[in-house]
Amino acid sequence: MRNDFTVSTPSGRRRVAAEAGETLARALFRAGFFVGVPLCAGLGRCGRCRARFLTEAPPPRPAERRRLGPEELAAGYRLTCLHPALGGERLALDDPGPAPAYSRPADAQPRLDSAGPLGLAVDLGTTGLAWRLLARADGRVLDEGRGVNPQLGAGGEVISRLAYALEADGGDYLRRLVLDVLVRLVAGAGGPVTELCVAGNSAMLSILCDKPLSGLARAPYHLAWTAGETVDLGANLPPAYIPPLLGPFVGADLSAGLTALLRRDVPYPFFLADLGTNAEMVLGLAPDRFLAASAPLGPALEGVGLSQGALAGPGVAVDFRLSPSGLTPVLFEGVPARTDAAPAIAGPGYLALAARLLEQGVLDRRGHFAQTPATPLAARLAARVSREGGEACFETAGYRLWAADVEEMLKVKAACNLAMAALLRAGGLATTDLAAMFLAGAFGANVAPADLETLGFLPPGLSPRVRVAGNLSLEGASLFLVAPEARRQVLELPERTAIVPLATGDDASDAFIRRMEFAYVP
């Protein structure tokens, strides 16, 4: 049964095909709308999938009353992720904007001064996509940039992305979206790109390379394809080297990152954590012995799915600092606030805001807003807590922290805590035994380790030993394009790495629930 509907945009009107039971947002994404837009994928929190009903609008859901406001609701605006396509609807979408950009940092300039062959390294995450153009002769970085994974409209986390890929033609559609990005990057390189290297998690790479997905989509999880080879992606692209996958959810982003890290002077035992949509972690016990684990975190740390969530970038709050007058946002890379920009908070900013409120007693360990603040400053902060639509919300300078946002952070914290505790236990180590902890990825570059410790992501006393490692996945992918010995080294990692399973069944639920508090639980 088909439940097709019509959508009007500034560029014209289109008929959109929809299957029975499919949400309007899902059908719109499949039709080419919301590509590269960081949607919350059905949570009704980000507001980016809103559309105006030209036919009678359905009754608003509670999430829409919070997100849209009475005037927009009266005008017929709704969130398309919350309503099924019934057939016959007529919607109006605001200008969807240009295709997602994969731009260089604002202060970077390309150095396309190489006449020799070029290589393109790509870190394909569930939420983000980072790239680097190199001269293959000497490894010089000629250009680099980052953007979002264009598949985000299919779901903000791995399982929903896999579910979409397993639908009829779903995998082909998701694959084409990424291939289009790679084709644009190669075409704009300014010289001959002779090879790609794409690192990423097991699911993203299996979708990209058209490999079997059933072992990743349902238990018992296993790898049908372990990568560690050069593949033909078609689409007039050069050959692409895919680093080896270490486990079903411990992917080539971690094998690439670990290879890059091991080329530095690292002390043992060390801990490596790449926190994003997944928590992928390695405990390095010796040069020939590693333990690895992963836990699904969802996209909250990437700033996706939270009320004012956004990817870290200009104008986005990445920290909050306490002063006698209250809490002040700190924007990405010192970019001054724009008076016309809506407040937006990246994942590290949300954690900083929660950490400051926890320190002042405005939030308790269970994530509840406190009723009886203990100090005058805490009382002033607590006075900024109100209830809207039955939900508590803290507000400062237009930046808001809803109770539902706190709950999402608690879920992320519990999963991260669970994976780290499992690895330390499997390695027979206490926190004091660790020589260093390395935080990789864009999140690790912006978050304050002390905030992670305050909120219980890290054990007490570890934050002074935390080192920011940068985008190790992209660094490793770059190495594989210019250093043949790095490929030999990475191929040795699967035999040296044991995957540590987290608790299963009822034990998993109990272990997770016990960690749903802002305190580290061993």
C-alpha positions as CSV (number, residue, x, y, z in Angstrom):
1,M,0.0,0.0,0.0
2,R,1.3,3.4,-0.9
3,N,0.7,6.6,1.0
4,D,2.1,9.2,-1.4
5,F,2.0,12.9,-0.6
6,T,3.0,16.2,-2.1
7,V,5.7,18.6,-1.0
8,S,6.3,22.2,-2.1
9,T,9.6,24.0,-1.9
10,P,10.8,27.4,-3.2
11,S,12.0,25.5,-6.3
12,G,8.7,23.7,-7.1
13,R,6.4,20.9,-6.2
14,R,7.1,17.2,-6.0
15,R,5.2,14.1,-5.4
16,V,6.9,11.9,-2.7
17,A,6.4,8.1,-2.6
18,A,5.7,6.7,0.9
19,E,5.2,3.2,2.2
20,A,2.5,2.3,4.7
21,G,3.7,3.1,8.2
22,E,6.6,5.2,7.0
23,T,7.1,8.6,8.6
24,L,6.9,11.7,6.5
25,A,10.6,12.5,7.4
26,R,11.8,9.1,6.3
27,A,10.0,9.3,3.0
28,L,11.3,12.8,2.4
29,F,14.9,11.7,3.1
30,R,14.5,8.8,0.6
31,A,13.3,11.3,-1.9
32,G,16.5,13.4,-1.5
33,F,15.4,15.9,1.2
34,F,17.4,16.4,4.4
35,V,20.6,15.0,2.9
36,G,23.4,15.8,5.3
37,V,21.1,17.5,7.8
38,P,21.9,16.3,11.4
39,L,18.4,15.0,12.2
40,C,17.6,13.4,15.5
41,A,15.9,10.6,13.6
42,G,12.5,10.4,15.2
43,L,13.1,11.8,18.7
44,G,11.3,15.0,17.9
45,R,14.0,17.1,19.5
46,C,16.1,18.8,16.9
47,G,13.3,20.5,14.9
48,R,15.2,20.4,11.6
49,C,12.6,18.2,9.9
50,R,9.8,20.7,10.4
51,A,7.3,21.3,7.6
52,R,4.0,23.3,7.2
53,F,0.9,21.3,6.5
54,L,-1.1,22.9,3.7
55,T,-3.8,20.3,4.3
56,E,-5.3,19.9,7.8
57,A,-2.4,19.4,10.3
58,P,-2.5,16.5,12.7
59,P,-2.8,17.2,16.4
60,P,0.6,18.4,17.8
61,R,2.6,16.0,19.9
62,P,4.1,17.1,23.3
63,A,7.6,17.3,21.7
64,E,6.2,19.7,19.1
65,R,4.7,21.9,21.7
66,R,8.1,22.3,23.3
67,R,10.1,22.7,20.0
68,L,7.8,24.8,17.8
69,G,5.8,27.2,19.9
70,P,2.2,28.3,19.7
71,E,2.5,30.5,16.6
72,E,4.2,28.0,14.5
73,L,1.8,25.2,15.6
74,A,-1.2,27.5,14.7
75,A,0.4,28.1,11.3
76,G,0.4,24.3,10.7
77,Y,4.1,23.5,11.3
78,R,4.8,20.0,12.5
79,L,7.8,17.7,12.9
80,T,7.7,15.3,10.0
81,C,9.6,12.6,12.0
82,L,6.7,12.3,14.4
83,H,3.9,11.7,11.9
84,P,3.2,8.8,9.5
85,A,2.5,9.4,5.9
86,L,-1.2,8.7,5.6
87,G,-1.4,9.7,1.9
88,G,-2.7,12.9,0.3
89,E,-0.9,15.3,2.6
90,R,0.3,18.6,1.1
91,L,3.4,20.0,2.8
92,A,5.5,23.1,2.4
93,L,9.2,22.9,3.2
94,D,11.4,25.9,3.7
95,D,14.4,26.2,1.4
96,P,16.4,23.0,2.2
97,G,19.6,24.9,1.5
98,P,22.7,23.6,-0.4
99,A,24.1,20.2,-0.3
100,P,26.3,19.6,2.8
101,A,29.7,21.3,2.5
102,Y,33.0,19.5,3.3
103,S,34.9,22.6,3.8
104,R,38.4,23.3,5.3
105,P,38.8,25.1,8.6
106,A,38.2,28.9,8.3
107,D,41.9,29.7,8.9
108,A,43.3,27.1,6.6
109,Q,44.4,27.6,3.0
110,P,44.9,24.9,0.4
111,R,48.5,24.3,-0.7
112,L,48.0,22.7,-4.1
113,D,51.6,23.0,-5.1
114,S,52.3,19.4,-6.0
115,A,52.5,18.2,-9.5
116,G,52.7,14.6,-8.4
117,P,50.0,12.0,-7.6
118,L,47.7,12.8,-4.7
119,G,46.0,10.7,-2.1
120,L,42.7,11.4,-0.4
121,A,42.3,10.1,3.2
122,V,38.7,10.0,4.6
123,D,37.4,9.3,8.1
124,L,33.8,8.2,7.5
125,G,31.9,8.4,10.8
126,T,28.3,7.7,11.5
127,T,27.8,11.4,12.1
128,G,30.7,13.2,10.5
129,L,33.0,12.9,7.5
130,A,36.6,14.4,7.6
131,W,39.0,14.4,4.7
132,R,42.7,15.2,4.0
133,L,44.4,15.6,0.6
134,L,48.1,14.6,0.5
135,A,51.0,14.6,-1.8
136,R,51.8,10.9,-2.0
137,A,55.5,11.5,-2.7
138,D,56.3,13.2,0.6
139,G,53.2,13.0,2.7
140,R,52.6,16.8,2.8
141,V,49.1,17.8,3.7
142,L,47.8,20.0,0.9
143,D,44.2,20.5,2.0
144,E,41.7,19.1,4.5
145,G,38.2,19.7,5.8
146,R,35.2,18.2,7.4
147,G,31.4,18.0,7.2
148,V,28.6,15.6,8.1
149,N,27.8,12.1,6.9
150,P,25.1,12.7,4.2
151,Q,23.3,9.6,5.4
152,L,22.2,11.2,8.7
153,G,18.6,11.4,7.7
154,A,18.4,7.6,7.9
155,G,19.2,7.6,11.6
156,G,21.7,9.1,13.9
157,E,23.1,5.9,15.2
158,V,24.5,2.7,13.8
159,I,21.6,0.3,14.3
160,S,19.0,2.6,12.7
161,R,21.4,3.2,9.8
162,L,21.8,-0.6,9.3
163,A,18.1,-1.1,9.5
164,Y,17.6,1.5,6.7
165,A,20.4,-0.1,4.6
166,L,18.7,-3.5,4.9
167,E,15.5,-2.2,3.4
168,A,14.9,-2.6,-0.3
169,D,17.3,-0.3,-2.2
170,G,18.2,1.3,1.2
171,G,21.8,0.3,1.1
172,D,22.2,1.4,-2.5
173,Y,20.8,4.8,-1.6
174,L,23.1,5.3,1.4
175,R,26.1,4.1,-0.6
176,R,25.4,6.6,-3.4
177,L,25.2,9.5,-0.9
178,V,28.7,8.9,0.3
179,L,30.1,8.0,-3.2
180,D,28.8,11.4,-4.4
181,V,30.8,13.1,-1.7
182,L,33.9,11.2,-2.6
183,V,33.5,12.0,-6.3
184,R,33.1,15.7,-5.5
185,L,36.2,15.7,-3.3
186,V,38.3,13.9,-5.9
187,A,37.0,16.2,-8.7
188,G,37.9,19.2,-6.6
189,A,41.4,18.0,-5.7
190,G,43.2,20.1,-8.3
191,G,45.4,17.2,-9.4
192,P,45.4,13.4,-10.1
193,V,44.1,11.5,-7.0
194,T,45.5,8.0,-7.5
195,E,44.3,6.3,-4.4
196,L,41.8,6.7,-1.5
197,C,41.9,5.4,2.0
198,V,38.6,5.3,3.8
199,A,38.6,4.5,7.6
200,G,35.4,4.2,9.6
201,N,33.4,1.9,11.7
202,S,32.4,-1.5,10.5
203,A,28.9,-0.6,9.6
204,M,29.7,2.5,7.6
205,L,32.4,0.7,5.6
206,S,30.3,-2.4,5.0
207,I,27.5,-0.2,3.6
208,L,30.0,1.8,1.5
209,C,31.7,-1.3,0.1
210,D,28.4,-3.2,-0.5
211,K,29.3,-6.0,1.9
212,P,26.9,-8.3,3.9
213,L,25.3,-6.5,6.8
214,S,23.3,-9.2,8.6
215,G,26.1,-10.0,11.0
216,L,26.1,-6.4,12.1
217,A,22.4,-5.9,12.3
218,R,21.4,-8.7,14.6
219,A,22.8,-11.0,17.2
220,P,25.0,-13.0,17.3
221,Y,27.1,-10.2,15.9
222,H,30.0,-11.2,13.6
223,L,32.0,-9.8,10.7
224,A,31.2,-11.3,7.3
225,W,34.0,-9.1,5.9
226,T,37.1,-8.1,7.7
227,A,38.5,-5.6,5.2
228,G,42.3,-4.9,5.2
229,E,42.3,-4.7,1.4
230,T,41.9,-2.4,-1.6
231,V,38.4,-2.3,-3.1
232,D,36.9,-0.8,-6.2
233,L,34.2,1.6,-5.3
234,G,33.2,2.3,-8.9
235,A,31.8,5.8,-9.7
236,N,35.0,6.6,-11.6
237,L,36.9,6.7,-8.3
238,P,40.5,5.5,-7.8
239,P,41.1,2.3,-5.8
240,A,40.3,2.6,-2.1
241,Y,42.3,1.0,0.7
242,I,40.1,-0.1,3.6
243,P,42.0,-0.8,6.8
244,P,41.1,-4.0,8.7
245,L,38.1,-4.2,11.0
246,L,38.9,-5.5,14.4
247,G,35.4,-6.7,15.4
248,P,31.7,-6.2,14.6
249,F,31.7,-2.7,16.2
250,V,35.4,-2.1,16.5
251,G,36.2,-0.9,13.1
252,A,38.9,0.5,10.8
253,D,38.7,3.9,12.5
254,L,40.2,2.2,15.6
255,S,42.7,0.1,13.7
256,A,43.8,3.2,11.8
257,G,43.9,5.3,14.9
258,L,45.8,2.7,16.9
259,T,48.4,2.4,14.1
260,A,48.9,6.1,14.1
261,L,49.2,6.3,17.9
262,L,51.7,3.4,18.1
263,R,54.1,5.4,15.9
264,R,54.4,7.9,18.7
265,D,56.2,7.3,22.0
266,V,53.4,5.9,24.0
267,P,53.7,4.4,27.5
268,Y,52.1,1.1,28.5
269,P,49.6,0.4,29.8
270,F,47.5,3.0,28.0
271,F,43.9,3.6,27.2
272,L,42.6,4.9,23.9
273,A,39.0,6.1,23.6
274,D,37.3,7.4,20.4
275,L,34.0,8.7,21.7
276,G,31.4,9.6,19.1
277,T,28.2,7.8,18.0
278,N,30.0,4.7,19.3
279,A,32.5,4.4,22.1
280,E,35.4,2.5,20.6
281,M,38.1,1.8,23.2
282,V,41.5,0.0,23.3
283,L,43.5,-1.0,26.4
284,G,47.1,-1.3,25.4
285,L,48.8,-3.8,27.7
286,A,52.0,-4.4,25.6
287,P,53.1,-3.9,22.0
288,D,51.7,-7.3,21.1
289,R,48.6,-7.3,23.3
290,F,45.5,-5.1,23.1
291,L,42.0,-5.4,24.4
292,A,39.2,-3.6,22.6
293,A,35.5,-3.0,23.2
294,S,32.7,-0.8,21.9
295,A,29.4,0.5,23.2
296,P,26.6,2.3,21.3
297,L,26.3,5.9,22.5
298,G,24.0,7.4,20.0
299,P,24.7,10.8,18.4
300,A,24.4,13.0,21.6
301,L,28.1,13.5,22.0
302,E,28.2,14.7,18.4
303,G,25.5,17.3,19.3
304,V,22.8,15.5,17.4
305,G,19.4,14.7,18.9
306,L,19.6,17.2,21.8
307,S,17.3,20.2,22.0
308,Q,19.8,22.8,20.8
309,G,22.4,20.3,19.7
310,A,24.7,21.0,16.8
311,L,28.1,19.8,15.5
312,A,31.0,21.7,16.9
313,G,31.6,24.7,14.6
314,P,31.7,28.5,14.5
315,G,29.1,30.1,16.8
316,V,28.4,26.9,18.7
317,A,28.9,26.6,22.4
318,V,31.5,24.1,23.4
319,D,32.0,25.0,27.0
320,F,30.3,26.9,29.9
321,R,32.2,28.8,32.5
322,L,31.0,29.8,35.9
323,S,31.3,33.3,37.2
324,P,29.7,35.2,40.1
325,S,27.0,36.4,37.7
326,G,26.2,32.9,36.4
327,L,27.1,30.6,33.5
328,T,28.6,32.0,30.3
329,P,28.9,30.0,27.1
330,V,32.3,29.7,25.4
331,L,32.0,29.4,21.6
332,F,33.9,27.2,19.2
333,E,37.5,28.5,18.6
334,G,36.7,31.8,20.2
335,V,34.2,32.8,17.6
336,P,32.2,35.8,18.9
337,A,28.5,35.4,19.5
338,R,26.2,36.4,16.6
339,T,23.2,38.3,17.8
340,D,21.1,36.8,15.0
341,A,22.1,33.2,15.5
342,A,19.9,30.8,17.4
343,P,21.7,29.3,20.5
344,A,23.4,26.0,19.6
345,I,25.4,23.6,21.9
346,A,27.9,21.0,20.8
347,G,28.2,17.7,22.7
348,P,31.2,19.0,24.8
349,G,29.2,22.1,25.7
350,Y,26.3,20.0,27.0
351,L,28.7,18.0,29.2
352,A,30.3,21.2,30.5
353,L,26.9,22.7,31.3
354,A,25.8,19.6,33.1
355,A,29.2,19.4,35.0
356,R,28.9,23.0,36.2
357,L,25.3,22.4,37.5
358,L,26.4,19.1,39.1
359,E,29.3,20.8,40.9
360,Q,26.9,23.5,42.3
361,G,24.3,21.0,43.3
362,V,21.7,22.2,40.8
363,L,21.8,18.7,39.3
364,D,22.0,15.6,41.5
365,R,23.8,12.4,40.6
366,R,20.6,10.9,39.2
367,G,20.2,13.8,36.8
368,H,17.4,15.5,38.6
369,F,17.3,19.3,39.1
370,A,17.7,20.0,42.8
371,Q,14.9,21.4,44.9
372,T,17.1,22.8,47.7
373,P,20.3,24.4,46.5
374,A,23.0,24.6,49.2
375,T,24.7,28.0,48.4
376,P,23.6,31.5,47.3
377,L,25.2,30.9,43.8
378,A,23.5,27.6,43.5
379,A,20.2,29.3,44.5
380,R,20.7,31.9,41.7
381,L,21.3,29.1,39.2
382,A,18.4,27.0,40.5
383,A,16.1,30.0,40.0
384,R,16.7,29.6,36.3
385,V,15.1,26.2,36.3
386,S,11.4,26.2,35.1
387,R,8.9,23.7,33.9
388,E,7.4,23.8,30.4
389,G,5.0,21.2,29.2
390,G,5.6,19.2,32.4
391,E,9.4,19.0,31.8
392,A,12.1,20.8,33.8
393,C,14.5,23.1,31.9
394,F,17.5,25.2,32.9
395,E,18.1,28.3,30.9
396,T,21.0,30.8,30.7
397,A,21.5,33.4,28.1
398,G,19.1,31.6,25.8
399,Y,20.9,28.3,26.1
400,R,18.7,25.5,27.5
401,L,19.2,22.2,29.2
402,W,16.0,20.1,29.3
403,A,15.5,17.2,31.6
404,A,15.3,15.0,28.5
405,D,18.8,16.2,27.4
406,V,20.1,15.2,30.8
407,E,18.6,11.8,30.4
408,E,20.3,11.3,27.0
409,M,23.7,12.3,28.6
410,L,23.1,9.8,31.4
411,K,22.5,7.0,28.8
412,V,25.8,8.0,27.0
413,K,27.7,8.1,30.3
414,A,26.4,4.7,31.4
415,A,27.4,3.0,28.1
416,C,30.9,4.7,28.1
417,N,31.4,3.8,31.8
418,L,30.3,0.2,31.1
419,A,32.9,-0.3,28.3
420,M,35.7,1.2,30.2
421,A,35.1,-0.8,33.3
422,A,34.9,-4.0,31.3
423,L,38.2,-3.4,29.7
424,L,40.0,-2.5,32.9
425,R,38.5,-5.6,34.6
426,A,39.5,-7.8,31.6
427,G,43.1,-6.4,31.8
428,G,43.3,-6.9,35.5
429,L,44.1,-3.2,36.0
430,A,43.1,-0.4,38.3
431,T,42.8,3.2,37.2
432,T,46.1,4.0,39.0
433,D,47.9,1.4,36.8
434,L,47.2,3.4,33.6
435,A,50.2,5.5,32.3
436,A,48.0,7.6,30.0
437,M,44.7,7.9,28.4
438,F,44.3,9.2,24.8
439,L,41.1,10.9,23.7
440,A,40.7,10.8,19.9
441,G,38.3,12.4,17.5
442,A,36.6,15.8,17.2
443,F,34.8,15.3,20.5
444,G,38.0,14.5,22.3
445,A,39.6,17.7,20.9
446,N,36.8,19.9,22.5
447,V,35.8,18.2,25.7
448,A,37.5,19.0,29.0
449,P,38.8,15.8,30.6
450,A,37.9,17.2,34.0
451,D,34.2,17.4,32.9
452,L,34.3,13.8,31.9
453,E,35.6,12.9,35.3
454,T,33.1,15.1,37.1
455,L,30.2,13.4,35.3
456,G,31.6,9.8,35.8
457,F,32.7,9.0,32.3
458,L,36.2,8.6,33.7
459,P,37.3,7.1,37.0
460,P,38.4,9.6,39.7
461,G,41.9,10.8,39.4
462,L,42.4,9.9,35.7
463,S,41.9,13.3,34.1
464,P,45.4,14.6,34.7
465,R,46.8,11.7,32.6
466,V,44.4,12.4,29.7
467,R,46.0,13.5,26.4
468,V,44.2,15.0,23.4
469,A,45.2,12.8,20.4
470,G,43.4,14.5,17.6
471,N,41.7,12.7,14.7
472,L,43.8,9.5,14.9
473,S,41.5,7.7,12.4
474,L,42.2,10.4,9.7
475,E,45.9,10.4,10.7
476,G,46.1,6.6,10.2
477,A,44.2,6.8,6.9
478,S,46.7,9.4,5.7
479,L,49.6,7.2,6.8
480,F,48.4,4.3,4.7
481,L,48.5,6.4,1.6
482,V,52.2,7.3,2.0
483,A,53.8,4.7,4.2
484,P,53.7,1.1,3.0
485,E,55.1,-0.2,6.3
486,A,52.1,1.3,8.1
487,R,49.8,-1.1,6.1
488,R,51.9,-4.0,7.2
489,Q,51.7,-2.9,10.8
490,V,47.9,-2.5,10.8
491,L,47.4,-6.0,9.3
492,E,49.1,-7.4,12.4
493,L,46.6,-5.7,14.8
494,P,43.7,-8.2,14.5
495,E,45.8,-11.1,15.8
496,R,47.1,-8.9,18.6
497,T,43.7,-7.6,19.7
498,A,41.1,-9.4,21.7
499,I,37.5,-8.1,21.7
500,V,36.1,-7.9,25.2
501,P,32.3,-8.5,25.2
502,L,30.2,-6.4,27.5
503,A,27.6,-8.0,29.7
504,T,24.7,-9.7,27.9
505,G,21.1,-10.4,28.6
506,D,19.7,-9.4,32.0
507,D,23.2,-8.8,33.2
508,A,23.7,-6.1,30.6
509,S,20.5,-4.3,31.6
510,D,21.5,-4.4,35.3
511,A,25.0,-3.2,34.5
512,F,23.7,-0.4,32.4
513,I,21.1,0.8,34.9
514,R,23.6,0.8,37.8
515,R,25.7,3.3,35.8
516,M,22.8,5.7,35.0
517,E,24.2,8.3,37.4
518,F,26.8,11.0,37.2
519,A,29.5,9.0,39.0
520,Y,31.9,6.4,37.8
521,V,30.9,2.8,38.7
522,P,33.7,0.2,38.5
